[in-house]
Amino acid sequence: MEFLRPATWREALAVKAAHPEAVPLAGGTDLMVEINFDRRRPERLLDLSRLTELRDWHRESDTVRIGAGVPFHTVIDRLAAELPALAMAARTVGSPQIRNRATLAGNLGTASPAGDAHPALLVAGADVEVASARGTRTVPVEEFFLGPKRNALAPDELIRSVAVRTATGPQQFAKVGTRNAMVIAVCAVALALHPDTRTVRAAIGSAAPTPLRAREAEKFLNGVLAEGDHWATGRPPPPAAATRFAALVAAACAPVDDVRGSADYRRHAVRVLARRTLDRAWRARTSTEGAPA
């Protein structure tokens, strides 16, 4: 196994262009497990740990741009106010030691259906900046996941940063696992209220081949909230509507039976989590804002 360790971002892109098969290594919390258990034996590793520019993050007008080398603990410690659902998801990633190493970009690049950050990025609205020696392009996060552990990166591309829209209202994230810590999600749900556009977004993880938004559920609930003038009055959606919303979120799933849970259990759990996150987010909105005029 050849170990490649560029000193600059430009050099990293040149190395990746010359060796498209080289596997990026940053935190290594997924990759090194696969190597240690002999599940993967890449011909070349591209170590990005020397690239200090990848560990930067900064606020822009309505987004936070997070470098590919920023670990999850930074999201928790520094960005919880701007990106609440992502910070909630980050807190469920492994142990403190793993959160100190694992990166948001690594979570995206692995493209696991169970990636904890993915539903939160979908409801917040995020774009992935990818680069190669050929140039830079932006991929909406909804177009980044192509299948189980398959992403939209070309062979010569690397993730440079992730731009996540700052919250304009309450957000929630919840997942089900076999224990409270260091667990791969059986299923997960994220939900975000966007009072500026008077819309709700909901997304699912670990219950389909890729993370996805529950668009029919969103369409239904957005219609209920608009028809009942709930954004203006602050009244919660009717219980029957909330129940229907949760059922539509569950209907968006395409789960499988595996060692962590059955397909039926995943659908049931997603329904419960969807209702729970909606209730919590709406209560948080009314408690912090009161009934908007």
MARROBA-393295 format. One record per residue (C-alpha): residue number from 0; chain; x, y, z; residue in three letters. Coordinates in steps of 0.5 Angstrom, whole numbers, padded with zeros to 4 digits, always signed. Example, Ala and Ser with C-alpha at 12.3 -4.5 7.8 and 13.67 -1.06 7.14 Angstrom:
<tortors>
+-----+---+-------+-------+-------+-----+
|   k | c |     u |     v |     w |   r |
+-----+---+-------+-------+-------+-----+
|   0 | A | +0025 | -0009 | +0016 | ALA |
|   1 | A | +0027 | -0002 | +0014 | SER |
+-----+---+-------+-------+-------+-----+
</tortors>
This chain:
<tortors>
+-----+---+-------+-------+-------+-----+
|   k | c |     u |     v |     w |   r |
+-----+---+-------+-------+-------+-----+
|   0 | A | +0000 | +0000 | +0000 | MET |
|   1 | A | +0003 | +0007 | -0002 | GLU |
|   2 | A | +0002 | +0013 | +0003 | PHE |
|   3 | A | +0001 | +0019 | -0001 | LEU |
|   4 | A | +0002 | +0026 | +0004 | ARG |
|   5 | A | +0001 | +0032 | +0000 | PRO |
|   6 | A | +0003 | +0039 | +0003 | ALA |
|   7 | A | -0002 | +0043 | +0000 | THR |
|   8 | A | -0009 | +0043 | -0003 | TRP |
|   9 | A | -0006 | +0044 | -0010 | ARG |
|  10 | A | -0001 | +0038 | -0009 | GLU |
|  11 | A | -0007 | +0034 | -0007 | ALA |
|  12 | A | -0011 | +0035 | -0013 | LEU |
|  13 | A | -0005 | +0034 | -0017 | ALA |
|  14 | A | -0004 | +0027 | -0014 | VAL |
|  15 | A | -0011 | +0025 | -0014 | LYS |
|  16 | A | -0011 | +0027 | -0022 | ALA |
|  17 | A | -0005 | +0022 | -0023 | ALA |
|  18 | A | -0008 | +0017 | -0018 | HIS |
|  19 | A | -0015 | +0017 | -0018 | PRO |
|  20 | A | -0016 | +0010 | -0015 | GLU |
|  21 | A | -0012 | +0013 | -0009 | ALA |
|  22 | A | -0017 | +0013 | -0003 | VAL |
|  23 | A | -0017 | +0020 | +0001 | PRO |
|  24 | A | -0016 | +0019 | +0009 | LEU |
|  25 | A | -0017 | +0025 | +0014 | ALA |
|  26 | A | -0020 | +0022 | +0020 | GLY |
|  27 | A | -0020 | +0015 | +0018 | GLY |
|  28 | A | -0026 | +0013 | +0023 | THR |
|  29 | A | -0029 | +0009 | +0018 | ASP |
|  30 | A | -0023 | +0007 | +0013 | LEU |
|  31 | A | -0018 | +0005 | +0018 | MET |
|  32 | A | -0024 | +0000 | +0021 | VAL |
|  33 | A | -0025 | -0003 | +0014 | GLU |
|  34 | A | -0017 | -0004 | +0013 | ILE |
|  35 | A | -0016 | -0007 | +0020 | ASN |
|  36 | A | -0021 | -0012 | +0019 | PHE |
|  37 | A | -0019 | -0013 | +0012 | ASP |
|  38 | A | -0025 | -0011 | +0009 | ARG |
|  39 | A | -0021 | -0006 | +0004 | ARG |
|  40 | A | -0014 | -0006 | +0002 | ARG |
|  41 | A | -0013 | +0000 | -0003 | PRO |
|  42 | A | -0007 | +0001 | -0007 | GLU |
|  43 | A | -0006 | +0008 | -0005 | ARG |
|  44 | A | -0008 | +0012 | +0001 | LEU |
|  45 | A | -0008 | +0020 | +0000 | LEU |
|  46 | A | -0007 | +0023 | +0007 | ASP |
|  47 | A | -0010 | +0030 | +0008 | LEU |
|  48 | A | -0008 | +0031 | +0015 | SER |
|  49 | A | -0003 | +0036 | +0013 | ARG |
|  50 | A | -0008 | +0041 | +0010 | LEU |
|  51 | A | -0009 | +0046 | +0015 | THR |
|  52 | A | -0014 | +0050 | +0010 | GLU |
|  53 | A | -0019 | +0044 | +0010 | LEU |
|  54 | A | -0020 | +0045 | +0018 | ARG |
|  55 | A | -0022 | +0052 | +0017 | ASP |
|  56 | A | -0030 | +0054 | +0018 | TRP |
|  57 | A | -0033 | +0061 | +0017 | HIS |
|  58 | A | -0040 | +0064 | +0017 | ARG |
|  59 | A | -0042 | +0067 | +0010 | GLU |
|  60 | A | -0049 | +0071 | +0009 | SER |
|  61 | A | -0054 | +0066 | +0010 | ASP |
|  62 | A | -0049 | +0060 | +0011 | THR |
|  63 | A | -0044 | +0056 | +0015 | VAL |
|  64 | A | -0038 | +0054 | +0010 | ARG |
|  65 | A | -0035 | +0048 | +0014 | ILE |
|  66 | A | -0028 | +0045 | +0011 | GLY |
|  67 | A | -0027 | +0038 | +0009 | ALA |
|  68 | A | -0022 | +0037 | +0015 | GLY |
|  69 | A | -0027 | +0040 | +0021 | VAL |
|  70 | A | -0029 | +0035 | +0026 | PRO |
|  71 | A | -0035 | +0034 | +0029 | PHE |
|  72 | A | -0033 | +0036 | +0036 | HIS |
|  73 | A | -0033 | +0043 | +0032 | THR |
|  74 | A | -0040 | +0043 | +0030 | VAL |
|  75 | A | -0042 | +0041 | +0037 | ILE |
|  76 | A | -0038 | +0046 | +0040 | ASP |
|  77 | A | -0038 | +0052 | +0035 | ARG |
|  78 | A | -0044 | +0051 | +0031 | LEU |
|  79 | A | -0050 | +0049 | +0035 | ALA |
|  80 | A | -0054 | +0056 | +0034 | ALA |
|  81 | A | -0053 | +0056 | +0027 | GLU |
|  82 | A | -0054 | +0049 | +0025 | LEU |
|  83 | A | -0058 | +0046 | +0031 | PRO |
|  84 | A | -0060 | +0039 | +0027 | ALA |
|  85 | A | -0053 | +0038 | +0025 | LEU |
|  86 | A | -0050 | +0039 | +0032 | ALA |
|  87 | A | -0055 | +0034 | +0035 | MET |
|  88 | A | -0053 | +0029 | +0029 | ALA |
|  89 | A | -0046 | +0030 | +0031 | ALA |
|  90 | A | -0047 | +0029 | +0038 | ARG |
|  91 | A | -0049 | +0022 | +0036 | THR |
|  92 | A | -0043 | +0020 | +0032 | VAL |
|  93 | A | -0039 | +0015 | +0036 | GLY |
|  94 | A | -0035 | +0017 | +0042 | SER |
|  95 | A | -0032 | +0023 | +0044 | PRO |
|  96 | A | -0025 | +0020 | +0041 | GLN |
|  97 | A | -0029 | +0019 | +0035 | ILE |
|  98 | A | -0032 | +0026 | +0034 | ARG |
|  99 | A | -0025 | +0029 | +0035 | ASN |
| 100 | A | -0023 | +0025 | +0029 | ARG |
| 101 | A | -0029 | +0024 | +0025 | ALA |
| 102 | A | -0030 | +0029 | +0019 | THR |
| 103 | A | -0037 | +0032 | +0016 | LEU |
| 104 | A | -0034 | +0031 | +0009 | ALA |
| 105 | A | -0032 | +0024 | +0011 | GLY |
| 106 | A | -0039 | +0022 | +0013 | ASN |
| 107 | A | -0041 | +0025 | +0006 | LEU |
| 108 | A | -0036 | +0021 | +0002 | GLY |
| 109 | A | -0037 | +0015 | +0006 | THR |
| 110 | A | -0044 | +0016 | +0003 | ALA |
| 111 | A | -0047 | +0010 | +0008 | SER |
| 112 | A | -0055 | +0010 | +0008 | PRO |
| 113 | A | -0054 | +0011 | +0016 | ALA |
| 114 | A | -0049 | +0017 | +0016 | GLY |
| 115 | A | -0052 | +0021 | +0022 | ASP |
| 116 | A | -0050 | +0028 | +0019 | ALA |
| 117 | A | -0054 | +0026 | +0012 | HIS |
| 118 | A | -0061 | +0028 | +0014 | PRO |
| 119 | A | -0059 | +0034 | +0018 | ALA |
| 120 | A | -0056 | +0037 | +0012 | LEU |
| 121 | A | -0062 | +0035 | +0008 | LEU |
| 122 | A | -0067 | +0039 | +0012 | VAL |
| 123 | A | -0062 | +0045 | +0013 | ALA |
| 124 | A | -0060 | +0045 | +0006 | GLY |
| 125 | A | -0053 | +0044 | +0004 | ALA |
| 126 | A | -0048 | +0044 | -0002 | ASP |
| 127 | A | -0042 | +0040 | -0003 | VAL |
| 128 | A | -0036 | +0044 | -0006 | GLU |
| 129 | A | -0032 | +0039 | -0010 | VAL |
| 130 | A | -0026 | +0040 | -0013 | ALA |
| 131 | A | -0021 | +0037 | -0018 | SER |
| 132 | A | -0015 | +0039 | -0022 | ALA |
| 133 | A | -0020 | +0041 | -0027 | ARG |
| 134 | A | -0024 | +0046 | -0023 | GLY |
| 135 | A | -0029 | +0047 | -0018 | THR |
| 136 | A | -0036 | +0045 | -0018 | ARG |
| 137 | A | -0042 | +0045 | -0013 | THR |
| 138 | A | -0047 | +0039 | -0012 | VAL |
| 139 | A | -0053 | +0040 | -0008 | PRO |
| 140 | A | -0053 | +0035 | -0002 | VAL |
| 141 | A | -0060 | +0032 | -0005 | GLU |
| 142 | A | -0056 | +0030 | -0011 | GLU |
| 143 | A | -0050 | +0027 | -0008 | PHE |
| 144 | A | -0052 | +0021 | -0005 | PHE |
| 145 | A | -0053 | +0016 | -0011 | LEU |
| 146 | A | -0053 | +0009 | -0008 | GLY |
| 147 | A | -0051 | +0005 | -0002 | PRO |
| 148 | A | -0044 | +0008 | -0001 | LYS |
| 149 | A | -0044 | +0011 | -0007 | ARG |
| 150 | A | -0043 | +0019 | -0008 | ASN |
| 151 | A | -0043 | +0024 | -0014 | ALA |
| 152 | A | -0035 | +0025 | -0014 | LEU |
| 153 | A | -0032 | +0024 | -0020 | ALA |
| 154 | A | -0025 | +0019 | -0019 | PRO |
| 155 | A | -0021 | +0025 | -0019 | ASP |
| 156 | A | -0025 | +0030 | -0015 | GLU |
| 157 | A | -0024 | +0031 | -0007 | LEU |
| 158 | A | -0029 | +0035 | -0002 | ILE |
| 159 | A | -0027 | +0042 | -0001 | ARG |
| 160 | A | -0032 | +0044 | +0004 | SER |
| 161 | A | -0040 | +0044 | +0005 | VAL |
| 162 | A | -0044 | +0050 | +0006 | ALA |
| 163 | A | -0050 | +0049 | +0010 | VAL |
| 164 | A | -0055 | +0054 | +0011 | ARG |
| 165 | A | -0056 | +0057 | +0018 | THR |
| 166 | A | -0063 | +0056 | +0021 | ALA |
| 167 | A | -0068 | +0061 | +0021 | THR |
| 168 | A | -0073 | +0056 | +0026 | GLY |
| 169 | A | -0072 | +0050 | +0030 | PRO |
| 170 | A | -0069 | +0044 | +0028 | GLN |
| 171 | A | -0069 | +0037 | +0031 | GLN |
| 172 | A | -0066 | +0030 | +0030 | PHE |
| 173 | A | -0067 | +0024 | +0033 | ALA |
| 174 | A | -0065 | +0017 | +0031 | LYS |
| 175 | A | -0066 | +0010 | +0034 | VAL |
| 176 | A | -0060 | +0005 | +0036 | GLY |
| 177 | A | -0059 | -0001 | +0040 | THR |
| 178 | A | -0056 | +0003 | +0045 | ARG |
| 179 | A | -0055 | +0010 | +0047 | ASN |
| 180 | A | -0048 | +0011 | +0044 | ALA |
| 181 | A | -0043 | +0009 | +0039 | MET |
| 182 | A | -0048 | +0006 | +0035 | VAL |
| 183 | A | -0050 | +0005 | +0028 | ILE |
| 184 | A | -0057 | +0008 | +0027 | ALA |
| 185 | A | -0063 | +0003 | +0026 | VAL |
| 186 | A | -0066 | +0009 | +0023 | CYS |
| 187 | A | -0066 | +0017 | +0024 | ALA |
| 188 | A | -0071 | +0023 | +0022 | VAL |
| 189 | A | -0069 | +0030 | +0022 | ALA |
| 190 | A | -0074 | +0036 | +0021 | LEU |
| 191 | A | -0073 | +0043 | +0020 | ALA |
| 192 | A | -0078 | +0049 | +0021 | LEU |
| 193 | A | -0077 | +0055 | +0016 | HIS |
| 194 | A | -0081 | +0061 | +0018 | PRO |
| 195 | A | -0078 | +0065 | +0013 | ASP |
| 196 | A | -0081 | +0061 | +0007 | THR |
| 197 | A | -0086 | +0058 | +0011 | ARG |
| 198 | A | -0084 | +0051 | +0010 | THR |
| 199 | A | -0082 | +0045 | +0013 | VAL |
| 200 | A | -0077 | +0040 | +0011 | ARG |
| 201 | A | -0076 | +0032 | +0013 | ALA |
| 202 | A | -0071 | +0027 | +0012 | ALA |
| 203 | A | -0070 | +0020 | +0013 | ILE |
| 204 | A | -0063 | +0016 | +0014 | GLY |
| 205 | A | -0062 | +0009 | +0015 | SER |
| 206 | A | -0069 | +0007 | +0012 | ALA |
| 207 | A | -0067 | +0007 | +0005 | ALA |
| 208 | A | -0062 | +0006 | +0000 | PRO |
| 209 | A | -0060 | +0013 | +0001 | THR |
| 210 | A | -0062 | +0019 | +0005 | PRO |
| 211 | A | -0068 | +0022 | +0003 | LEU |
| 212 | A | -0073 | +0028 | +0004 | ARG |
| 213 | A | -0080 | +0026 | +0005 | ALA |
| 214 | A | -0083 | +0030 | +0000 | ARG |
| 215 | A | -0090 | +0028 | +0000 | GLU |
| 216 | A | -0090 | +0029 | +0007 | ALA |
| 217 | A | -0087 | +0036 | +0007 | GLU |
| 218 | A | -0092 | +0038 | +0001 | LYS |
| 219 | A | -0098 | +0035 | +0006 | PHE |
| 220 | A | -0096 | +0039 | +0012 | LEU |
| 221 | A | -0094 | +0045 | +0008 | ASN |
| 222 | A | -0101 | +0045 | +0006 | GLY |
| 223 | A | -0104 | +0044 | +0012 | VAL |
| 224 | A | -0100 | +0050 | +0016 | LEU |
| 225 | A | -0102 | +0055 | +0010 | ALA |
| 226 | A | -0109 | +0053 | +0010 | GLU |
| 227 | A | -0110 | +0054 | +0018 | GLY |
| 228 | A | -0105 | +0060 | +0018 | ASP |
| 229 | A | -0101 | +0056 | +0023 | HIS |
| 230 | A | -0095 | +0060 | +0022 | TRP |
| 231 | A | -0098 | +0067 | +0023 | ALA |
| 232 | A | -0102 | +0064 | +0029 | THR |
| 233 | A | -0097 | +0060 | +0032 | GLY |
| 234 | A | -0102 | +0054 | +0033 | ARG |
| 235 | A | -0099 | +0047 | +0032 | PRO |
| 236 | A | -0102 | +0043 | +0027 | PRO |
| 237 | A | -0108 | +0039 | +0029 | PRO |
| 238 | A | -0107 | +0032 | +0032 | PRO |
| 239 | A | -0110 | +0028 | +0026 | ALA |
| 240 | A | -0105 | +0032 | +0021 | ALA |
| 241 | A | -0099 | +0031 | +0025 | ALA |
| 242 | A | -0101 | +0023 | +0025 | THR |
| 243 | A | -0102 | +0024 | +0017 | ARG |
| 244 | A | -0095 | +0027 | +0016 | PHE |
| 245 | A | -0092 | +0022 | +0020 | ALA |
| 246 | A | -0095 | +0016 | +0016 | ALA |
| 247 | A | -0093 | +0020 | +0010 | LEU |
| 248 | A | -0086 | +0020 | +0012 | VAL |
| 249 | A | -0086 | +0013 | +0014 | ALA |
| 250 | A | -0089 | +0012 | +0007 | ALA |
| 251 | A | -0082 | +0015 | +0004 | ALA |
| 252 | A | -0078 | +0009 | +0007 | CYS |
| 253 | A | -0075 | +0004 | +0003 | ALA |
| 254 | A | -0072 | +0000 | +0008 | PRO |
| 255 | A | -0069 | -0007 | +0009 | VAL |
| 256 | A | -0069 | -0013 | +0014 | ASP |
| 257 | A | -0062 | -0013 | +0017 | ASP |
| 258 | A | -0058 | -0015 | +0023 | VAL |
| 259 | A | -0060 | -0008 | +0026 | ARG |
| 260 | A | -0067 | -0008 | +0025 | GLY |
| 261 | A | -0073 | -0011 | +0021 | SER |
| 262 | A | -0076 | -0007 | +0015 | ALA |
| 263 | A | -0083 | -0006 | +0019 | ASP |
| 264 | A | -0079 | -0004 | +0025 | TYR |
| 265 | A | -0076 | +0001 | +0021 | ARG |
| 266 | A | -0082 | +0004 | +0018 | ARG |
| 267 | A | -0086 | +0004 | +0025 | HIS |
| 268 | A | -0080 | +0008 | +0028 | ALA |
| 269 | A | -0079 | +0013 | +0023 | VAL |
| 270 | A | -0087 | +0014 | +0024 | ARG |
| 271 | A | -0086 | +0015 | +0031 | VAL |
| 272 | A | -0079 | +0020 | +0030 | LEU |
| 273 | A | -0083 | +0024 | +0025 | ALA |
| 274 | A | -0089 | +0026 | +0030 | ARG |
| 275 | A | -0084 | +0027 | +0036 | ARG |
| 276 | A | -0079 | +0031 | +0032 | THR |
| 277 | A | -0085 | +0035 | +0029 | LEU |
| 278 | A | -0088 | +0036 | +0036 | ASP |
| 279 | A | -0081 | +0038 | +0039 | ARG |
| 280 | A | -0080 | +0043 | +0033 | ALA |
| 281 | A | -0086 | +0047 | +0034 | TRP |
| 282 | A | -0086 | +0047 | +0041 | ARG |
| 283 | A | -0079 | +0050 | +0041 | ALA |
| 284 | A | -0082 | +0055 | +0036 | ARG |
| 285 | A | -0088 | +0058 | +0040 | THR |
| 286 | A | -0084 | +0058 | +0046 | SER |
| 287 | A | -0078 | +0062 | +0043 | THR |
| 288 | A | -0082 | +0066 | +0039 | GLU |
| 289 | A | -0089 | +0066 | +0042 | GLY |
| 290 | A | -0095 | +0067 | +0037 | ALA |
| 291 | A | -0092 | +0071 | +0031 | PRO |
| 292 | A | -0097 | +0077 | +0028 | ALA |
+-----+---+-------+-------+-------+-----+
</tortors>
